[in-house]
Amino acid sequence: MQIEADARLAAAAGAAARYLADMAGLESAAIAHLQDAVISACKQAFAQLTQEHPWLGVTLTRLADRIEVALSNQGPASTARQGDRGASALGGVDDVKYERRGEVTVTRLTKYITPTTLRY
């Protein structure tokens, strides 16, 4: 999905991540922390949006062992710290990666899950 710099839309992205985490069987605290991390990351990325490129791309992916949230935008290269890794100030995720793909900055948040947390 593509969202503009609006806190309500950041909250919607966080809610989508919350849904995926709930479906993966994560505990309530982990779900809430993931949701907060996604909202925070969206708000941080909003600062990099420009008039020419006012949209933040948000892609949520549920894989067997993790949930990935990729935030992408066209804008200043300073936001992509090539090779920078770690959960940094975004508690609630296990890994944060920053990369640059041509003119696009991508921030990838990863929350790992274990197969034993799966619910059916």
Backbone hydrogen bonds in HBPLUS format (Angstrom, degrees):
<---DONOR---> <-ACCEPTOR-->    atom                        ^
c    i                          cat <-CA-CA->   ^        H-A-AA   ^      H-
h    n   atom  resd res      DA  || num        DHA   H-A  angle D-A-AA Bond
n    s   type  num  typ     dist DA aas  dist angle  dist       angle   num
A0058-VAL N   A0001-MET O   2.76 MM  57  5.31 167.9  1.77 163.6 165.9     1
A0003-ILE N   A0056-LEU O   2.87 MM  53  5.23 162.2  1.90 143.0 147.6     2
A0056-LEU N   A0003-ILE O   2.75 MM  53  5.23 162.0  1.78 154.7 161.2     3
A0006-ASP N   A0004-GLU O   2.78 MM   2  5.68 119.5  2.15 116.9  99.9     4
A0009-LEU N   A0006-ASP O   2.90 MM   3  5.36 129.8  2.15 110.9 124.0     5
A0010-ALA N   A0006-ASP O   3.08 MM   4  6.50 148.8  2.18 149.6 159.3     6
A0011-ALA N   A0007-ALA O   2.95 MM   4  6.20 151.6  2.03 143.1 150.6     7
A0012-ALA N   A0008-ARG O   3.06 MM   4  6.34 139.6  2.23 132.2 143.0     8
A0013-ALA N   A0009-LEU O   3.03 MM   4  6.35 152.2  2.11 144.2 150.4     9
A0014-GLY N   A0010-ALA O   2.96 MM   4  6.26 154.3  2.02 146.6 154.2    10
A0015-ALA N   A0011-ALA O   2.85 MM   4  6.10 146.6  1.96 142.3 151.6    11
A0016-ALA N   A0012-ALA O   3.00 MM   4  6.29 148.9  2.10 144.3 152.0    12
A0017-ALA N   A0013-ALA O   3.07 MM   4  6.38 154.8  2.13 146.2 152.7    13
A0018-ARG N   A0014-GLY O   2.88 MM   4  6.11 150.4  1.97 143.5 152.5    14
A0019-TYR N   A0015-ALA O   2.95 MM   4  6.21 152.3  2.03 145.2 151.5    15
A0020-LEU N   A0016-ALA O   3.12 MM   4  6.46 161.8  2.16 148.2 151.8    16
A0021-ALA N   A0017-ALA O   2.94 MM   4  6.17 159.5  1.98 150.9 156.8    17
A0022-ASP N   A0018-ARG O   2.87 MM   4  6.06 154.6  1.94 149.6 156.7    18
A0023-MET N   A0019-TYR O   2.91 MM   4  6.15 161.4  1.94 152.7 157.7    19
A0024-ALA N   A0020-LEU O   2.97 MM   4  6.16 130.9  2.22 137.1 150.4    20
A0026-LEU N   A0021-ALA O   3.15 MM   5  5.69 163.6  2.18 163.1 158.5    21
A0025-GLY N   A0022-ASP O   3.01 MM   3  5.16 153.1  2.08 103.1 111.7    22
A0031-ILE N   A0027-GLU O   2.94 MM   4  6.20 155.5  2.00 157.2 165.4    23
A0032-ALA N   A0028-SER O   2.97 MM   4  6.21 165.1  2.00 153.0 156.2    24
A0033-HIS N   A0029-ALA O   2.95 MM   4  6.16 158.0  2.00 149.4 155.6    25
A0034-LEU N   A0030-ALA O   2.97 MM   4  6.12 155.2  2.03 144.7 151.0    26
A0035-GLN N   A0031-ILE O   2.99 MM   4  6.24 165.0  2.01 152.8 156.9    27
A0036-ASP N   A0032-ALA O   2.97 MM   4  6.20 163.1  2.00 149.3 153.6    28
A0037-ALA N   A0033-HIS O   2.93 MM   4  6.12 153.9  2.00 144.3 151.6    29
A0038-VAL N   A0034-LEU O   2.98 MM   4  6.27 158.5  2.03 156.0 160.8    30
A0039-ILE N   A0035-GLN O   3.05 MM   4  6.32 165.6  2.07 154.3 158.1    31
A0040-SER N   A0036-ASP O   2.91 MM   4  6.06 164.7  1.93 150.5 155.1    32
A0041-ALA N   A0037-ALA O   2.87 MM   4  6.03 161.3  1.91 148.5 153.7    33
A0042-CYS N   A0038-VAL O   2.95 MM   4  6.13 157.5  2.00 149.5 155.4    34
A0043-LYS N   A0039-ILE O   3.01 MM   4  6.27 163.2  2.04 151.6 155.9    35
A0044-GLN N   A0040-SER O   2.93 MM   4  6.20 153.4  2.00 149.3 156.9    36
A0045-ALA N   A0041-ALA O   2.93 MM   4  6.13 156.2  1.99 146.1 152.6    37
A0046-PHE N   A0042-CYS O   2.87 MM   4  6.15 140.0  2.04 147.0 158.7    38
A0047-ALA N   A0044-GLN O   3.28 MM   3  5.70 140.3  2.45 105.3 114.2    39
A0048-GLN N   A0045-ALA O   2.92 MM   3  5.41 154.3  1.99 114.3 122.3    40
A0049-LEU N   A0046-PHE O   3.14 MM   3  5.35 160.3  2.18 108.5 114.6    41
A0050-THR N   A0053-HIS O   3.24 MM   3  5.00 154.9  2.31 120.5 119.1    42
A0053-HIS N   A0050-THR O   3.18 MM   3  5.00 124.8  2.50  90.8 104.8    43
A0057-GLY N   A0072-SER O   2.69 MM  15  4.86 167.3  1.71 162.3 158.6    44
A0072-SER N   A0057-GLY O   2.86 MM  15  4.86 157.1  1.91 135.9 142.9    45
A0059-THR N   A0070-ALA O   2.92 MM  11  5.10 158.9  1.96 146.8 153.4    46
A0070-ALA N   A0059-THR O   2.83 MM  11  5.10 164.6  1.85 150.9 154.8    47
A0061-THR N   A0068-GLU O   2.80 MM   7  5.11 160.8  1.84 156.2 160.3    48
A0068-GLU N   A0061-THR O   2.85 MM   7  5.11 166.3  1.86 153.4 157.9    49
A0063-LEU N   A0066-ARG O   2.82 MM   3  5.23 166.2  1.84 171.8 173.7    50
A0113-ILE N   A0065-ASP O   2.79 MM  48  5.10 172.1  1.80 126.0 128.1    51
A0067-ILE N   A0111-LYS O   2.78 MM  44  5.17 152.0  1.86 145.0 154.5    52
A0111-LYS N   A0067-ILE O   2.90 MM  44  5.17 161.6  1.94 153.1 159.1    53
A0069-VAL N   A0109-LEU O   2.88 MM  40  5.08 158.7  1.92 147.5 153.7    54
A0109-LEU N   A0069-VAL O   2.81 MM  40  5.08 170.2  1.82 153.0 153.4    55
A0071-LEU N   A0107-THR O   2.81 MM  36  5.13 165.9  1.82 150.9 155.6    56
A0107-THR N   A0071-LEU O   2.84 MM  36  5.13 158.5  1.88 149.3 156.7    57
A0073-ASN N   A0105-THR O   3.03 MM  32  5.45 148.7  2.13 144.9 154.8    58
A0105-THR N   A0073-ASN O   2.79 MM  32  5.45 169.7  1.80 165.6 162.9    59
A0080-ALA N   A0077-ALA O   3.08 MM   3  5.66 149.3  2.18 116.2 124.2    60
A0084-ASP N   A0081-ARG O   2.74 MM   3  5.34 162.6  1.77 146.3 148.8    61
A0090-LEU N   A0087-ALA O   2.93 MM   3  5.63 132.6  2.16 147.9 155.9    62
A0094-ASP N   A0110-THR O   2.74 MM  16  5.74 145.4  1.86 149.5 161.2    63
A0095-ASP N   A0110-THR O   3.18 MM  15  5.09 143.4  2.32 142.8 144.2    64
A0110-THR N   A0095-ASP O   2.88 MM  15  5.09 155.7  1.94 155.8 155.4    65
A0097-LYS N   A0108-ARG O   2.97 MM  11  5.14 156.1  2.03 140.9 148.7    66
A0108-ARG N   A0097-LYS O   2.81 MM  11  5.14 166.6  1.83 153.8 158.5    67
A0099-GLU N   A0106-VAL O   2.92 MM   7  5.30 154.8  1.99 154.5 159.9    68
A0106-VAL N   A0099-GLU O   2.90 MM   7  5.30 172.5  1.91 155.5 155.6    69
A0101-ARG N   A0104-VAL O   2.78 MM   3  5.09 171.1  1.79 159.9 162.4    70
A0104-VAL N   A0101-ARG O   3.00 MM   3  5.09 165.8  2.03 122.0 124.1    71
A0117-THR N   A0114-THR O   2.94 MM   3  5.65 164.5  1.96 122.9 127.9    72
A0118-LEU N   A0115-PRO O   3.23 MM   3  5.59 166.2  2.25 110.8 114.9    73
